[in-house]
Amino acid sequence: MTAMRLSILLGIIALALPICAMPGRAAAGWQRGGFDSGGKPVTEYHCAPVSKGPHPAVILLHGAGPAPGQNSEFGAMCAELADAGYYTEFIEYYSQTPAVGPLRPDEIKKYYLTWMTEVRSGIDAMDKNPAVDPKRVAMLGFSLGAFLSLSTGATDPGKLAAIVEYYGGLPAPLHPMAANLPPTLILHGDNDTLVPVAEAHKLDLLMTEAKRPHEMHIYPGANHAFNFAGLPIWYNAADGQDAWQRTLAFLAEYLGGRK
């Protein structure tokens, strides 16, 4: 096994480890729920603010690899965002498919539309939730989840108020639809061995040409999943904290929550 392949596999495992890298309290209020997609059940976990709604909302999408389940790292993000005033929902989009790793691109292509359909069904269900303001819904995606977030924004204009994407990109067939994207925050490491930083620069160029509001921050020397503490060879605490603060500020600007 090559060193690069080993590092990628470790990164996949890290994204499913129950290690809390984000700031804030424990995952209090991490509640399991569900919705239907095409008549089939999809699992979700959510955290609701203590104040009365309707609230702006954030949908969390995990990356490729083992099914995260009740992962305390995503639970901590959920709780942190709920503290900031967002109804936050983590969608387990593997509900109808096996868990797929990034080293299986054919399977990703096979299931991609199913995952997008599940995510869209989640948005539709959230729109009917009285605790949520349907005009202020954002997506926060990581790696494969970032690709799904951007694909959703590009193909379903007007449904999302913002996207924060960590080390993902917009699939090439959807590049002509970049003008449909909502305000987007692009966060990427320039030493990413899994999703090349060129994906971030392509997205930046596409959105610039389409005159779509966006911000981009590239972290020098950072690899994939640089904000996940479960991967010491990639994790960078300073970059992770900086990216999280940028995330909160961007969401506050476009959704009206707290930084």
N, C-alpha and C positions, 0 to 999 in steps of 0.2 A: 504494500500500500504506500503510495507516495505521500510526502509530507503535506502537500496541498489537499489531497483527498482526505487525509486524516483530519486536517484542520476544519474542512467543510463538515465532516461527520460530527466532529465535536461541537461545531456551531449548531447543527440541527438538534443535537441532544440538549444543548444549553437552552434553546428556546422553549424546551418543555420542562426544565428543572424548576422545582418549587423554591426558588431563591429570590428574595425581594430586593430589587435593585433601585426601585423608584422611591422618591421621598414620600413622607406622609405616614399615616397610621396603618394598622393592620387592616385586612380586608373585611371590615365590619360591614354588614348589610349586603354581602355578596349572596344574592338570592338566585336560585335556579328557576327557570321558566321555560317557555317554548312557544312556538308558533308553527303553522302549517305552510308548507311550500309544495304546491302541486298535489295536495292531499296527503303529504308525508310529513312527519314531525321533525322539527329542527330544534335543537337544544340551544338555549341562551342563558347567560347569567347577567344579572343587572344590579346596579346600585342606584338608589334614588336619593336626591337631596332631602334634608329634613324639612325644608321650607315648602310652602304650598306652591303647586304648579299652576299652569303648565311651564315646563322648564326647557331651555335649549338642551339638545341631546348629542351624545357622542357614541358612535358605534365603533367598537374595537375589533380588529381583524388580525388574527395570528398569522405567522408565517408557515412555510412548509415544514414537515417533520412529524414526529409523533403527535397524536391528539393531545393538546394541553390539558383538557378537562378543567378541574377546579384548581388551576395553577395560581399559586399565591402571588406570583409576580404580576400577572394580569389582574388579579384581585386587588392588589395594592394600587395599580393604576386606576381601576374602577372606583375605588374608595376615594382616592385623591381627587378625581374629576367630580365625583358626587359632592365632595366638600367644597369644590369651586362652583357649585351650582348647576352641574350638568346631570341630567338623567343619562346614565351610562350603561351600555349594553354590549356584552361580549358575545358574538355569534360564533357557535361551533359549526362552521360550514362543512365539516366532514360528516355531518349527520347522515348523508345518503351515500357516502363513498368511503373507501379505505383512506387512512392517513397516507399522504404521499410526500416523499422527500424530494428535494431539488435535484437529486441525481437521477430522477426518473422523469425527464421532460415529456416523454410520450404519454405518461399517465396524467401529468399536469394538463396537457392539451386535451386529453380524453374527458377529464372531469371539470374543466374550467367553466364551461357553460352551466353545468349543474351548480357549481359554487356561486356563480354570478346570480343565478335564479334564486338560490336560497337567500343570498344577501338582499336582493331586491324584495323578496317576500318579507324579510325582516324589516326593511324600511316601510313597506306598506303596513305591516302590523304596528310599527311604532307610530305611524301617522294616525292610527286609530286610538292610540293610548292617550287618555285624558291628562296624563302627567307630562306629556310632551308637546312642545310647540312644533308642529310639522314644518314650519318655515325656517326653523333654526336647527337643522340636523347636520352634523359633520361626521366624517369618517376618519379614524386614526388607524392606519394600516402599517404592518411591518413585513417587509420582504414580499412573499407571495400575497399577503394581505394588502400590501401597498399597491401591487399590480391590480388586485381585484377592486380596490377603492377607486383607483384612477380609471379603470375600465368602466365601472359603474357611473362615475361622473361624466365620462365622455359619451356614453351611450344613452344616458337618461338625464338630459339637461334639465336643470331646475329643481331636481329632487334633493340635492345637497347644497348646503350653504358654504361648506368649506371642506378641504381635505388636508390632512397632515400625513405625509408619506415618508416613512423611514426606509431607506435603501431599497427602493423598488423602481418602477418605471411604467411607462405606458406601452403596451404591446404594439409592435409596428403596424399591424393592420388597422389600428385605431388612431394612428397619427393624424389622419385627415379630420378627426373629430375633436382634436385638442381644443378647438375654439369653444366647445361645449363645457369645458371644465370650470368648476367653481374656483374661487380663490384657493390657492394650493401652497403649502409649505413643503419644500423639498429638503430633506436631511440625508446626507450620504457621506461615507468615508472615502477618501481618495485612494485608499489601499484595499478596497473591497475585492476579495478574491472569489466571491460568489455571484454578486450582481455588480458588474463593473460600473465605476463612477460615470462612465460615458452615458449610462442611462439617465442620470441626473442632468447632465449637460444637454442631452437630446430634449428632455422634457422642458428644461429652461428655455431652449431655443424655440421649441414649438409654441410655448405659451407666450413668449415675447413676440413672436411673429403674429400670433393671434390676438395680441394686446389683451391678454388675460392677466388679472392681478395674481401675483405670486411672489414668493420669496425663496431663496435658496441659500443654504449654508453647507459648505463642504469642509469636512474635518480632516486636516492634514495628518496623514499616517494612519488614520482609523480604518479598521477592517469592517466586515459585516457584523451586525448585531453588537456594535461597540457599546451599547447601553445596557446589555444584559450581563449581570455580575457572574452568572454561572459559567462563563467562558473566560478564564483569566488571561488566556493568550490574546484575546480580542478586546476584552472589557477595558474601557477607559472611563473612570469615574467622573473626571472633569468634563469630558465630552458628553457623557450621558446626562449629567446635571444641566449642562448648557442647552442640550437639545430639548430637555424636558421644559425648561423655562421658556424657550422659544415656542414650544408647543402650547403651553398655557397662554402665553401672550397672544399668539395667533388666534387661538380659539376665542379668547376674550374679545379680540378685535372684530371677529366676524360672527360670533354667536352671542356676544354680550354677557358672558360669564365673568368670573373673577380670575385674575392672574394668580 
